[in-house]
Amino acid sequence: MIRKELKEYIENTIFKEYEKNEKGHGIDHIKYVIKRSLNIYKTQEDLNEEMVYVIAAYHDIGHHIDKDNHEKVSAEILIKDNNLKKFFTEDELKIMHDAVEDHRASNQNEPRNIYGKIVSTADRNVSVDATLKRAYSYTKRHHPEFTEEEVYEECMEFLNKKFGRNGYAVKKIYFDDNDYIYYLEKMDEITTDRKKFYKAMDKIKWHTTY
């Protein structure tokens, strides 16, 4: 059970911080990760539901400050938040700090604790269209000089590196997650077939803002 006071603090104060992030790491994504984290929590035993909730709520909070090191920034924001000391012990805060710091799929090492594995798993998107839109939007925004073909090629290379058969996001499955496994199969299928990839990108780009 998540205490009313804690939930109100997160929703009224922490959620507002996500207005500073770009859309891919905004409040819709955070609510998605919270929901998936709590669903995984229900399959486990002897874990703290409030810790799972807070870790998910803070995991990308520092993205607008330093996107390349946002996991470290976010972890520091969490552990230095004096309001959380009303609800958690120092040991619990340290566990949550480590979980946030370890959540990125690109990290070389596994998360140090099960809470980190939960948020890392929950942080995965399972919508192919959403992934393509996010990649297209990011590339268009950061490379306005690219032709459309160059945007597609950049997206295809990146997504294959991350989600293809040997992608770094494929190797870190810590819990049963059939939705994610199906998603990876679809991502591998289109990122290894240029014709299919271009067709999928043509479909989503008209509904993507950047």
Biotite code that builds the C-alpha atoms (Angstrom):
import biotite.structure as struc

atoms = struc.array([
    struc.Atom([0.000, 0.000, 0.000], chain_id="A", res_id=1, res_name="MET", atom_name="CA", element="C"),
    struc.Atom([1.353, 3.414, -0.975], chain_id="A", res_id=2, res_name="ILE", atom_name="CA", element="C"),
    struc.Atom([0.705, 6.011, 1.713], chain_id="A", res_id=3, res_name="ARG", atom_name="CA", element="C"),
    struc.Atom([-1.546, 8.892, 0.681], chain_id="A", res_id=4, res_name="LYS", atom_name="CA", element="C"),
    struc.Atom([0.988, 11.522, 1.800], chain_id="A", res_id=5, res_name="GLU", atom_name="CA", element="C"),
    struc.Atom([3.770, 9.981, -0.279], chain_id="A", res_id=6, res_name="LEU", atom_name="CA", element="C"),
    struc.Atom([1.605, 9.664, -3.361], chain_id="A", res_id=7, res_name="LYS", atom_name="CA", element="C"),
    struc.Atom([0.442, 13.268, -3.048], chain_id="A", res_id=8, res_name="GLU", atom_name="CA", element="C"),
    struc.Atom([4.037, 14.485, -2.782], chain_id="A", res_id=9, res_name="TYR", atom_name="CA", element="C"),
    struc.Atom([5.096, 12.543, -5.873], chain_id="A", res_id=10, res_name="ILE", atom_name="CA", element="C"),
    struc.Atom([2.099, 13.579, -7.959], chain_id="A", res_id=11, res_name="GLU", atom_name="CA", element="C"),
    struc.Atom([2.025, 17.245, -6.898], chain_id="A", res_id=12, res_name="ASN", atom_name="CA", element="C"),
    struc.Atom([5.760, 17.951, -6.810], chain_id="A", res_id=13, res_name="THR", atom_name="CA", element="C"),
    struc.Atom([7.881, 15.342, -8.577], chain_id="A", res_id=14, res_name="ILE", atom_name="CA", element="C"),
    struc.Atom([5.598, 14.830, -11.576], chain_id="A", res_id=15, res_name="PHE", atom_name="CA", element="C"),
    struc.Atom([5.794, 18.567, -12.346], chain_id="A", res_id=16, res_name="LYS", atom_name="CA", element="C"),
    struc.Atom([9.554, 18.257, -12.854], chain_id="A", res_id=17, res_name="GLU", atom_name="CA", element="C"),
    struc.Atom([8.919, 16.116, -15.932], chain_id="A", res_id=18, res_name="TYR", atom_name="CA", element="C"),
    struc.Atom([7.520, 19.134, -17.749], chain_id="A", res_id=19, res_name="GLU", atom_name="CA", element="C"),
    struc.Atom([11.184, 20.138, -18.187], chain_id="A", res_id=20, res_name="LYS", atom_name="CA", element="C"),
    struc.Atom([12.068, 16.935, -20.050], chain_id="A", res_id=21, res_name="ASN", atom_name="CA", element="C"),
    struc.Atom([11.596, 16.234, -23.736], chain_id="A", res_id=22, res_name="GLU", atom_name="CA", element="C"),
    struc.Atom([8.504, 14.210, -24.551], chain_id="A", res_id=23, res_name="LYS", atom_name="CA", element="C"),
    struc.Atom([10.203, 10.803, -24.705], chain_id="A", res_id=24, res_name="GLY", atom_name="CA", element="C"),
    struc.Atom([11.159, 11.170, -21.042], chain_id="A", res_id=25, res_name="HIS", atom_name="CA", element="C"),
    struc.Atom([8.124, 13.144, -19.953], chain_id="A", res_id=26, res_name="GLY", atom_name="CA", element="C"),
    struc.Atom([5.262, 12.388, -17.595], chain_id="A", res_id=27, res_name="ILE", atom_name="CA", element="C"),
    struc.Atom([3.484, 9.925, -19.895], chain_id="A", res_id=28, res_name="ASP", atom_name="CA", element="C"),
    struc.Atom([6.625, 7.788, -19.959], chain_id="A", res_id=29, res_name="HIS", atom_name="CA", element="C"),
    struc.Atom([6.995, 8.013, -16.179], chain_id="A", res_id=30, res_name="ILE", atom_name="CA", element="C"),
    struc.Atom([3.425, 6.904, -15.565], chain_id="A", res_id=31, res_name="LYS", atom_name="CA", element="C"),
    struc.Atom([3.995, 4.026, -18.003], chain_id="A", res_id=32, res_name="TYR", atom_name="CA", element="C"),
    struc.Atom([7.117, 2.910, -16.110], chain_id="A", res_id=33, res_name="VAL", atom_name="CA", element="C"),
    struc.Atom([5.353, 3.225, -12.746], chain_id="A", res_id=34, res_name="ILE", atom_name="CA", element="C"),
    struc.Atom([2.507, 1.027, -13.976], chain_id="A", res_id=35, res_name="LYS", atom_name="CA", element="C"),
    struc.Atom([4.847, -1.619, -15.367], chain_id="A", res_id=36, res_name="ARG", atom_name="CA", element="C"),
    struc.Atom([7.039, -1.516, -12.254], chain_id="A", res_id=37, res_name="SER", atom_name="CA", element="C"),
    struc.Atom([4.075, -2.105, -9.961], chain_id="A", res_id=38, res_name="LEU", atom_name="CA", element="C"),
    struc.Atom([2.848, -4.954, -12.160], chain_id="A", res_id=39, res_name="ASN", atom_name="CA", element="C"),
    struc.Atom([6.261, -6.650, -11.849], chain_id="A", res_id=40, res_name="ILE", atom_name="CA", element="C"),
    struc.Atom([6.254, -5.981, -8.100], chain_id="A", res_id=41, res_name="TYR", atom_name="CA", element="C"),
    struc.Atom([3.051, -8.016, -7.797], chain_id="A", res_id=42, res_name="LYS", atom_name="CA", element="C"),
    struc.Atom([4.867, -11.090, -9.158], chain_id="A", res_id=43, res_name="THR", atom_name="CA", element="C"),
    struc.Atom([7.584, -10.902, -6.491], chain_id="A", res_id=44, res_name="GLN", atom_name="CA", element="C"),
    struc.Atom([7.697, -11.499, -2.755], chain_id="A", res_id=45, res_name="GLU", atom_name="CA", element="C"),
    struc.Atom([9.049, -9.526, 0.198], chain_id="A", res_id=46, res_name="ASP", atom_name="CA", element="C"),
    struc.Atom([9.543, -6.244, -1.637], chain_id="A", res_id=47, res_name="LEU", atom_name="CA", element="C"),
    struc.Atom([8.543, -2.720, -0.643], chain_id="A", res_id=48, res_name="ASN", atom_name="CA", element="C"),
    struc.Atom([5.804, -1.366, -2.929], chain_id="A", res_id=49, res_name="GLU", atom_name="CA", element="C"),
    struc.Atom([6.513, 2.249, -2.003], chain_id="A", res_id=50, res_name="GLU", atom_name="CA", element="C"),
    struc.Atom([10.182, 1.863, -2.926], chain_id="A", res_id=51, res_name="MET", atom_name="CA", element="C"),
    struc.Atom([9.204, 0.439, -6.324], chain_id="A", res_id=52, res_name="VAL", atom_name="CA", element="C"),
    struc.Atom([6.842, 3.353, -6.869], chain_id="A", res_id=53, res_name="TYR", atom_name="CA", element="C"),
    struc.Atom([9.352, 6.052, -5.928], chain_id="A", res_id=54, res_name="VAL", atom_name="CA", element="C"),
    struc.Atom([12.194, 4.542, -7.961], chain_id="A", res_id=55, res_name="ILE", atom_name="CA", element="C"),
    struc.Atom([10.011, 4.551, -11.057], chain_id="A", res_id=56, res_name="ALA", atom_name="CA", element="C"),
    struc.Atom([8.845, 8.097, -10.322], chain_id="A", res_id=57, res_name="ALA", atom_name="CA", element="C"),
    struc.Atom([12.399, 9.473, -10.056], chain_id="A", res_id=58, res_name="TYR", atom_name="CA", element="C"),
    struc.Atom([14.288, 7.390, -12.609], chain_id="A", res_id=59, res_name="HIS", atom_name="CA", element="C"),
    struc.Atom([14.386, 10.050, -15.379], chain_id="A", res_id=60, res_name="ASP", atom_name="CA", element="C"),
    struc.Atom([13.915, 13.213, -13.331], chain_id="A", res_id=61, res_name="ILE", atom_name="CA", element="C"),
    struc.Atom([17.378, 14.550, -14.187], chain_id="A", res_id=62, res_name="GLY", atom_name="CA", element="C"),
    struc.Atom([17.153, 13.976, -17.929], chain_id="A", res_id=63, res_name="HIS", atom_name="CA", element="C"),
    struc.Atom([16.780, 17.692, -18.745], chain_id="A", res_id=64, res_name="HIS", atom_name="CA", element="C"),
    struc.Atom([19.895, 18.467, -16.689], chain_id="A", res_id=65, res_name="ILE", atom_name="CA", element="C"),
    struc.Atom([22.261, 15.966, -18.336], chain_id="A", res_id=66, res_name="ASP", atom_name="CA", element="C"),
    struc.Atom([20.693, 13.449, -20.689], chain_id="A", res_id=67, res_name="LYS", atom_name="CA", element="C"),
    struc.Atom([23.943, 11.497, -21.148], chain_id="A", res_id=68, res_name="ASP", atom_name="CA", element="C"),
    struc.Atom([24.343, 10.949, -17.411], chain_id="A", res_id=69, res_name="ASN", atom_name="CA", element="C"),
    struc.Atom([20.737, 11.328, -16.354], chain_id="A", res_id=70, res_name="HIS", atom_name="CA", element="C"),
    struc.Atom([20.711, 8.105, -14.348], chain_id="A", res_id=71, res_name="GLU", atom_name="CA", element="C"),
    struc.Atom([23.413, 9.480, -12.008], chain_id="A", res_id=72, res_name="LYS", atom_name="CA", element="C"),
    struc.Atom([21.774, 12.908, -11.778], chain_id="A", res_id=73, res_name="VAL", atom_name="CA", element="C"),
    struc.Atom([18.371, 11.345, -11.079], chain_id="A", res_id=74, res_name="SER", atom_name="CA", element="C"),
    struc.Atom([19.813, 9.064, -8.397], chain_id="A", res_id=75, res_name="ALA", atom_name="CA", element="C"),
    struc.Atom([21.397, 12.053, -6.646], chain_id="A", res_id=76, res_name="GLU", atom_name="CA", element="C"),
    struc.Atom([18.156, 14.034, -6.770], chain_id="A", res_id=77, res_name="ILE", atom_name="CA", element="C"),
    struc.Atom([16.368, 11.119, -5.123], chain_id="A", res_id=78, res_name="LEU", atom_name="CA", element="C"),
    struc.Atom([18.824, 10.527, -2.305], chain_id="A", res_id=79, res_name="ILE", atom_name="CA", element="C"),
    struc.Atom([19.147, 14.259, -1.533], chain_id="A", res_id=80, res_name="LYS", atom_name="CA", element="C"),
    struc.Atom([15.388, 14.813, -1.386], chain_id="A", res_id=81, res_name="ASP", atom_name="CA", element="C"),
    struc.Atom([14.775, 15.507, 2.306], chain_id="A", res_id=82, res_name="ASN", atom_name="CA", element="C"),
    struc.Atom([11.043, 14.942, 1.878], chain_id="A", res_id=83, res_name="ASN", atom_name="CA", element="C"),
    struc.Atom([11.691, 11.258, 1.215], chain_id="A", res_id=84, res_name="LEU", atom_name="CA", element="C"),
    struc.Atom([13.380, 10.920, 4.595], chain_id="A", res_id=85, res_name="LYS", atom_name="CA", element="C"),
    struc.Atom([9.915, 11.199, 6.125], chain_id="A", res_id=86, res_name="LYS", atom_name="CA", element="C"),
    struc.Atom([8.990, 7.903, 4.504], chain_id="A", res_id=87, res_name="PHE", atom_name="CA", element="C"),
    struc.Atom([12.197, 5.850, 4.158], chain_id="A", res_id=88, res_name="PHE", atom_name="CA", element="C"),
    struc.Atom([15.285, 4.871, 6.141], chain_id="A", res_id=89, res_name="THR", atom_name="CA", element="C"),
    struc.Atom([18.819, 5.730, 4.997], chain_id="A", res_id=90, res_name="GLU", atom_name="CA", element="C"),
    struc.Atom([19.340, 2.123, 3.927], chain_id="A", res_id=91, res_name="ASP", atom_name="CA", element="C"),
    struc.Atom([16.155, 2.162, 1.843], chain_id="A", res_id=92, res_name="GLU", atom_name="CA", element="C"),
    struc.Atom([17.152, 5.453, 0.219], chain_id="A", res_id=93, res_name="LEU", atom_name="CA", element="C"),
    struc.Atom([20.543, 3.978, -0.694], chain_id="A", res_id=94, res_name="LYS", atom_name="CA", element="C"),
    struc.Atom([18.861, 0.976, -2.322], chain_id="A", res_id=95, res_name="ILE", atom_name="CA", element="C"),
    struc.Atom([16.597, 3.298, -4.313], chain_id="A", res_id=96, res_name="MET", atom_name="CA", element="C"),
    struc.Atom([19.550, 5.493, -5.300], chain_id="A", res_id=97, res_name="HIS", atom_name="CA", element="C"),
    struc.Atom([21.418, 2.467, -6.662], chain_id="A", res_id=98, res_name="ASP", atom_name="CA", element="C"),
    struc.Atom([18.326, 1.224, -8.504], chain_id="A", res_id=99, res_name="ALA", atom_name="CA", element="C"),
    struc.Atom([17.854, 4.540, -10.316], chain_id="A", res_id=100, res_name="VAL", atom_name="CA", element="C"),
    struc.Atom([21.566, 4.818, -11.105], chain_id="A", res_id=101, res_name="GLU", atom_name="CA", element="C"),
    struc.Atom([21.592, 1.295, -12.591], chain_id="A", res_id=102, res_name="ASP", atom_name="CA", element="C"),
    struc.Atom([18.398, 1.454, -14.658], chain_id="A", res_id=103, res_name="HIS", atom_name="CA", element="C"),
    struc.Atom([19.740, 2.276, -18.139], chain_id="A", res_id=104, res_name="ARG", atom_name="CA", element="C"),
    struc.Atom([19.742, -0.562, -20.653], chain_id="A", res_id=105, res_name="ALA", atom_name="CA", element="C"),
    struc.Atom([23.079, 0.634, -22.022], chain_id="A", res_id=106, res_name="SER", atom_name="CA", element="C"),
    struc.Atom([24.866, 0.073, -18.697], chain_id="A", res_id=107, res_name="ASN", atom_name="CA", element="C"),
    struc.Atom([27.531, -2.603, -18.918], chain_id="A", res_id=108, res_name="GLN", atom_name="CA", element="C"),
    struc.Atom([26.699, -4.234, -15.576], chain_id="A", res_id=109, res_name="ASN", atom_name="CA", element="C"),
    struc.Atom([23.471, -5.657, -14.200], chain_id="A", res_id=110, res_name="GLU", atom_name="CA", element="C"),
    struc.Atom([21.590, -3.551, -11.652], chain_id="A", res_id=111, res_name="PRO", atom_name="CA", element="C"),
    struc.Atom([22.953, -4.102, -8.153], chain_id="A", res_id=112, res_name="ARG", atom_name="CA", element="C"),
    struc.Atom([19.602, -4.958, -6.602], chain_id="A", res_id=113, res_name="ASN", atom_name="CA", element="C"),
    struc.Atom([16.204, -6.347, -7.571], chain_id="A", res_id=114, res_name="ILE", atom_name="CA", element="C"),
    struc.Atom([14.615, -2.891, -7.490], chain_id="A", res_id=115, res_name="TYR", atom_name="CA", element="C"),
    struc.Atom([17.040, -1.774, -10.183], chain_id="A", res_id=116, res_name="GLY", atom_name="CA", element="C"),
    struc.Atom([16.135, -4.817, -12.243], chain_id="A", res_id=117, res_name="LYS", atom_name="CA", element="C"),
    struc.Atom([12.442, -3.990, -11.899], chain_id="A", res_id=118, res_name="ILE", atom_name="CA", element="C"),
    struc.Atom([12.746, -0.394, -13.120], chain_id="A", res_id=119, res_name="VAL", atom_name="CA", element="C"),
    struc.Atom([15.187, -1.402, -15.858], chain_id="A", res_id=120, res_name="SER", atom_name="CA", element="C"),
    struc.Atom([12.668, -3.932, -17.111], chain_id="A", res_id=121, res_name="THR", atom_name="CA", element="C"),
    struc.Atom([9.706, -1.582, -16.721], chain_id="A", res_id=122, res_name="ALA", atom_name="CA", element="C"),
    struc.Atom([11.575, 1.174, -18.578], chain_id="A", res_id=123, res_name="ASP", atom_name="CA", element="C"),
    struc.Atom([11.346, -0.811, -21.798], chain_id="A", res_id=124, res_name="ARG", atom_name="CA", element="C"),
    struc.Atom([8.866, 0.353, -24.354], chain_id="A", res_id=125, res_name="ASN", atom_name="CA", element="C"),
    struc.Atom([6.793, -2.422, -25.940], chain_id="A", res_id=126, res_name="VAL", atom_name="CA", element="C"),
    struc.Atom([5.279, -0.386, -28.792], chain_id="A", res_id=127, res_name="SER", atom_name="CA", element="C"),
    struc.Atom([7.108, -0.558, -32.130], chain_id="A", res_id=128, res_name="VAL", atom_name="CA", element="C"),
    struc.Atom([5.337, 2.554, -33.416], chain_id="A", res_id=129, res_name="ASP", atom_name="CA", element="C"),
    struc.Atom([6.254, 4.521, -30.298], chain_id="A", res_id=130, res_name="ALA", atom_name="CA", element="C"),
    struc.Atom([9.891, 3.499, -30.682], chain_id="A", res_id=131, res_name="THR", atom_name="CA", element="C"),
    struc.Atom([9.992, 4.552, -34.325], chain_id="A", res_id=132, res_name="LEU", atom_name="CA", element="C"),
    struc.Atom([8.320, 7.891, -33.542], chain_id="A", res_id=133, res_name="LYS", atom_name="CA", element="C"),
    struc.Atom([10.786, 8.574, -30.755], chain_id="A", res_id=134, res_name="ARG", atom_name="CA", element="C"),
    struc.Atom([13.796, 7.749, -32.946], chain_id="A", res_id=135, res_name="ALA", atom_name="CA", element="C"),
    struc.Atom([12.460, 9.793, -35.859], chain_id="A", res_id=136, res_name="TYR", atom_name="CA", element="C"),
    struc.Atom([11.672, 12.794, -33.647], chain_id="A", res_id=137, res_name="SER", atom_name="CA", element="C"),
    struc.Atom([15.078, 12.710, -31.942], chain_id="A", res_id=138, res_name="TYR", atom_name="CA", element="C"),
    struc.Atom([16.998, 12.430, -35.211], chain_id="A", res_id=139, res_name="THR", atom_name="CA", element="C"),
    struc.Atom([15.038, 15.185, -36.961], chain_id="A", res_id=140, res_name="LYS", atom_name="CA", element="C"),
    struc.Atom([15.529, 17.488, -33.988], chain_id="A", res_id=141, res_name="ARG", atom_name="CA", element="C"),
    struc.Atom([19.261, 16.870, -33.617], chain_id="A", res_id=142, res_name="HIS", atom_name="CA", element="C"),
    struc.Atom([20.112, 16.591, -37.315], chain_id="A", res_id=143, res_name="HIS", atom_name="CA", element="C"),
    struc.Atom([17.955, 19.119, -39.186], chain_id="A", res_id=144, res_name="PRO", atom_name="CA", element="C"),
    struc.Atom([20.473, 19.026, -42.037], chain_id="A", res_id=145, res_name="GLU", atom_name="CA", element="C"),
    struc.Atom([19.755, 15.341, -42.774], chain_id="A", res_id=146, res_name="PHE", atom_name="CA", element="C"),
    struc.Atom([17.770, 14.282, -45.811], chain_id="A", res_id=147, res_name="THR", atom_name="CA", element="C"),
    struc.Atom([14.817, 12.016, -45.133], chain_id="A", res_id=148, res_name="GLU", atom_name="CA", element="C"),
    struc.Atom([16.818, 9.012, -46.278], chain_id="A", res_id=149, res_name="GLU", atom_name="CA", element="C"),
    struc.Atom([19.665, 9.931, -43.938], chain_id="A", res_id=150, res_name="GLU", atom_name="CA", element="C"),
    struc.Atom([17.194, 10.212, -41.055], chain_id="A", res_id=151, res_name="VAL", atom_name="CA", element="C"),
    struc.Atom([15.836, 6.750, -41.830], chain_id="A", res_id=152, res_name="TYR", atom_name="CA", element="C"),
    struc.Atom([19.325, 5.249, -42.075], chain_id="A", res_id=153, res_name="GLU", atom_name="CA", element="C"),
    struc.Atom([20.413, 6.841, -38.799], chain_id="A", res_id=154, res_name="GLU", atom_name="CA", element="C"),
    struc.Atom([17.300, 5.519, -37.057], chain_id="A", res_id=155, res_name="CYS", atom_name="CA", element="C"),
    struc.Atom([17.655, 2.057, -38.523], chain_id="A", res_id=156, res_name="MET", atom_name="CA", element="C"),
    struc.Atom([21.306, 1.747, -37.475], chain_id="A", res_id=157, res_name="GLU", atom_name="CA", element="C"),
    struc.Atom([20.629, 2.941, -33.934], chain_id="A", res_id=158, res_name="PHE", atom_name="CA", element="C"),
    struc.Atom([17.534, 0.782, -33.400], chain_id="A", res_id=159, res_name="LEU", atom_name="CA", element="C"),
    struc.Atom([19.248, -2.312, -34.747], chain_id="A", res_id=160, res_name="ASN", atom_name="CA", element="C"),
    struc.Atom([22.194, -1.696, -32.442], chain_id="A", res_id=161, res_name="LYS", atom_name="CA", element="C"),
    struc.Atom([19.841, -1.412, -29.480], chain_id="A", res_id=162, res_name="LYS", atom_name="CA", element="C"),
    struc.Atom([16.978, -3.798, -30.254], chain_id="A", res_id=163, res_name="PHE", atom_name="CA", element="C"),
    struc.Atom([18.277, -6.067, -33.032], chain_id="A", res_id=164, res_name="GLY", atom_name="CA", element="C"),
    struc.Atom([19.239, -9.687, -32.500], chain_id="A", res_id=165, res_name="ARG", atom_name="CA", element="C"),
    struc.Atom([22.498, -8.785, -30.786], chain_id="A", res_id=166, res_name="ASN", atom_name="CA", element="C"),
    struc.Atom([21.370, -5.443, -29.394], chain_id="A", res_id=167, res_name="GLY", atom_name="CA", element="C"),
    struc.Atom([22.417, -4.341, -25.939], chain_id="A", res_id=168, res_name="TYR", atom_name="CA", element="C"),
    struc.Atom([18.785, -3.996, -24.792], chain_id="A", res_id=169, res_name="ALA", atom_name="CA", element="C"),
    struc.Atom([18.070, -7.629, -25.724], chain_id="A", res_id=170, res_name="VAL", atom_name="CA", element="C"),
    struc.Atom([20.479, -9.181, -23.263], chain_id="A", res_id=171, res_name="LYS", atom_name="CA", element="C"),
    struc.Atom([18.986, -7.839, -20.059], chain_id="A", res_id=172, res_name="LYS", atom_name="CA", element="C"),
    struc.Atom([15.656, -9.551, -19.459], chain_id="A", res_id=173, res_name="ILE", atom_name="CA", element="C"),
    struc.Atom([15.309, -10.052, -15.701], chain_id="A", res_id=174, res_name="TYR", atom_name="CA", element="C"),
    struc.Atom([11.665, -11.125, -15.461], chain_id="A", res_id=175, res_name="PHE", atom_name="CA", element="C"),
    struc.Atom([9.133, -12.934, -17.625], chain_id="A", res_id=176, res_name="ASP", atom_name="CA", element="C"),
    struc.Atom([7.915, -10.273, -20.032], chain_id="A", res_id=177, res_name="ASP", atom_name="CA", element="C"),
    struc.Atom([6.101, -11.758, -23.012], chain_id="A", res_id=178, res_name="ASN", atom_name="CA", element="C"),
    struc.Atom([5.110, -8.340, -24.353], chain_id="A", res_id=179, res_name="ASP", atom_name="CA", element="C"),
    struc.Atom([8.756, -7.289, -24.513], chain_id="A", res_id=180, res_name="TYR", atom_name="CA", element="C"),
    struc.Atom([9.882, -10.531, -26.123], chain_id="A", res_id=181, res_name="ILE", atom_name="CA", element="C"),
    struc.Atom([7.267, -10.113, -28.864], chain_id="A", res_id=182, res_name="TYR", atom_name="CA", element="C"),
    struc.Atom([8.323, -6.484, -29.280], chain_id="A", res_id=183, res_name="TYR", atom_name="CA", element="C"),
    struc.Atom([11.978, -7.500, -29.734], chain_id="A", res_id=184, res_name="LEU", atom_name="CA", element="C"),
    struc.Atom([10.998, -10.017, -32.388], chain_id="A", res_id=185, res_name="GLU", atom_name="CA", element="C"),
    struc.Atom([9.150, -7.309, -34.340], chain_id="A", res_id=186, res_name="LYS", atom_name="CA", element="C"),
    struc.Atom([12.009, -4.815, -33.931], chain_id="A", res_id=187, res_name="MET", atom_name="CA", element="C"),
    struc.Atom([14.557, -7.334, -35.180], chain_id="A", res_id=188, res_name="ASP", atom_name="CA", element="C"),
    struc.Atom([12.319, -8.124, -38.131], chain_id="A", res_id=189, res_name="GLU", atom_name="CA", element="C"),
    struc.Atom([12.032, -4.541, -39.370], chain_id="A", res_id=190, res_name="ILE", atom_name="CA", element="C"),
    struc.Atom([15.517, -3.267, -38.480], chain_id="A", res_id=191, res_name="THR", atom_name="CA", element="C"),
    struc.Atom([17.121, -6.005, -40.561], chain_id="A", res_id=192, res_name="THR", atom_name="CA", element="C"),
    struc.Atom([14.925, -5.394, -43.603], chain_id="A", res_id=193, res_name="ASP", atom_name="CA", element="C"),
    struc.Atom([15.393, -1.946, -45.140], chain_id="A", res_id=194, res_name="ARG", atom_name="CA", element="C"),
    struc.Atom([12.209, -2.169, -47.221], chain_id="A", res_id=195, res_name="LYS", atom_name="CA", element="C"),
    struc.Atom([10.075, -3.004, -44.171], chain_id="A", res_id=196, res_name="LYS", atom_name="CA", element="C"),
    struc.Atom([11.797, -0.361, -42.088], chain_id="A", res_id=197, res_name="PHE", atom_name="CA", element="C"),
    struc.Atom([11.263, 2.407, -44.626], chain_id="A", res_id=198, res_name="TYR", atom_name="CA", element="C"),
    struc.Atom([7.618, 1.412, -44.977], chain_id="A", res_id=199, res_name="LYS", atom_name="CA", element="C"),
    struc.Atom([7.123, 1.516, -41.203], chain_id="A", res_id=200, res_name="ALA", atom_name="CA", element="C"),
    struc.Atom([8.815, 4.918, -40.978], chain_id="A", res_id=201, res_name="MET", atom_name="CA", element="C"),
    struc.Atom([6.695, 6.300, -43.807], chain_id="A", res_id=202, res_name="ASP", atom_name="CA", element="C"),
    struc.Atom([3.640, 5.256, -41.834], chain_id="A", res_id=203, res_name="LYS", atom_name="CA", element="C"),
    struc.Atom([4.568, 6.923, -38.527], chain_id="A", res_id=204, res_name="ILE", atom_name="CA", element="C"),
    struc.Atom([6.378, 10.092, -39.557], chain_id="A", res_id=205, res_name="LYS", atom_name="CA", element="C"),
    struc.Atom([3.225, 12.054, -40.377], chain_id="A", res_id=206, res_name="TRP", atom_name="CA", element="C"),
    struc.Atom([2.035, 11.580, -36.804], chain_id="A", res_id=207, res_name="HIS", atom_name="CA", element="C"),
    struc.Atom([5.341, 12.554, -35.177], chain_id="A", res_id=208, res_name="THR", atom_name="CA", element="C"),
    struc.Atom([6.292, 15.957, -33.798], chain_id="A", res_id=209, res_name="THR", atom_name="CA", element="C"),
    struc.Atom([9.839, 17.112, -33.314], chain_id="A", res_id=210, res_name="TYR", atom_name="CA", element="C"),
])
